Amino acid sequence: MSTEAPPYHLQIADTDFVVCDVETTGLSPERNRMTEIALIRIRGGQIVDRYASLVNPRQFIPEEIQRLTGITNAMVYTAPDAEEIMRSVREFIGEAVFVAHNVRFDRSFVDATLRRCGMQTLQVPNLCTARLARRLIPKKSKKNLGALAAHFNIRIKNRHRASGDAEATAVVLQNFLRILEEEFDTHEVADLLSFQNRQIYRITGAPKYFTRLQENLSELPHTPGVYFFHDKRGDILYIGKARDLKERVSSYFYHNIGHTQKIHRLVRAVHGITWKAMETELSALLNESRLIKQHQPTFNTQLKRYRKYPFIRIDMADDWPTIGWCYDISDDGAEYFGPFRSRFAVEDALDSINKLFLLRECDGALKPDAGNTPCLYHEIKRCSAPCAKMTGREEYMREVDDIVLFLQGEQDSVLDRLRMRMEGRANELDFEGAAVLRDRIAAVERIIRQQRLMVQSVRRQNLVIITLARRSNVDVHLIKSGMLAAQFLVDQKAVPGDMLRSRIEDVFFSRQEELFKGRREDIDEMRIIASWCLTRRADSTFIDIGADDTIDSALARVISAIAEAGKQSAAATGSG
């Protein structure tokens, strides 16, 4: 049986992983039996579900295994037989990628148990955290679960019990997925599955010019920036960005464990290294994107992949807009909101919206006609049936406006609008319509308690982003209509108020030429900025410049945020 089928070309963030750990009476899946199994589901990088059960093995547990695991014959005597739990185990795993530390052991016991119970074995791929460890942290001599837990500062409760070991393995996997995304540009499941099987070796017989590169490497700074690999003629082979130039560029040459054949070919072709230091990672990201488009290096088309984030899309070009989600932004007149961390997150948001608001869920152009019969969505109160002229366009567009407010975290405004409409229906003696709105208000309040959505329309995003840079500086990015309008450094110790006022006024309060021209590079820049804002919420300050802001109020908020960033920096370094 091939464990690489079906093909997994999905994004890692959009894929379920089930981490498994089993305890057994011995090492042979044919002669020995499971005594305990634990499963943990990871979705969108987060642990979302767990399953665990003791299992009656119907055979004696050796004393040395009882001492190791703490699972005694008395404990499993009243536990369910394998036949009672394996259907639940198989359903829990479903189509998820099967993950374990030394995965062949756990997988072999699960499949052998399924066969003995008369069930089909798993038809999903394996992912081994032990194999990943050998490629991602090669300098660490021990790769057992205890050593990895210590490496990542993971505290294992109930070591050598299935639940404790599965929990630790799940956290190790989360760390590995982050490293693979940030340092190896690995975003698709197919690439992840192949990464674990890559040959492990170091460069032998390195070319003589590598000694010259060592001098380049020694000069690299520990700052964000963009790096360039050149061939022997000086032409650019590859452009990349780094959060830390020295660490990222050095990783290509000091050890190439886990690199693909394409990267090996790139490294062999490199005869020179240059770089541009930047103050922040966002600066590096935007410059990298622009420089790749400008120079179009050969190896970038072969090696560079970007994580795709999903967006909610409202088709505003349609007279009767519909709502859905997509990965790519286009200049098609639609409104795009996001990004969201994963397909699961955007689908949860859409599910809430479709339950609360009455937009049509059918495709294609709408031709309202009173003679049309409304579809099932109207029957289950998920559509206001504009197709049958049961709602007018003005009221329909109010629903669209409410969705925009809801997405941007303005739930109180949505509730106020719904209450006003309810009171209006009641005053018109339309008590049935008022009751429908009353129920929707209750539903909105219930959803608000469960989740607070706060995403932006990509095209309407007007932000000041403040990020700690080197020394006493902060990097200030001014984002106008989703695109970078200005970027500059400010010294926290001597904030230049006049300069800040002038820059903010020029970008947000004067009639500037529209930055967005509808070009592919404009759309890419908007996507990069939106995605960066999502992933850097923890280490940056975001100030939304709204329609009600004045230059004075905006300036005061920016200066206050810069001062607060200075306090946090001083506290982190123990100074001030």
Summary of the structure (lengths in Angstrom):
residues: 576
radius of gyration: 28.3
end to end distance: 63.0
largest distance: 89.1
contacts: 1753
relative contact order: 0.07
helix: 46%
strand: 17%
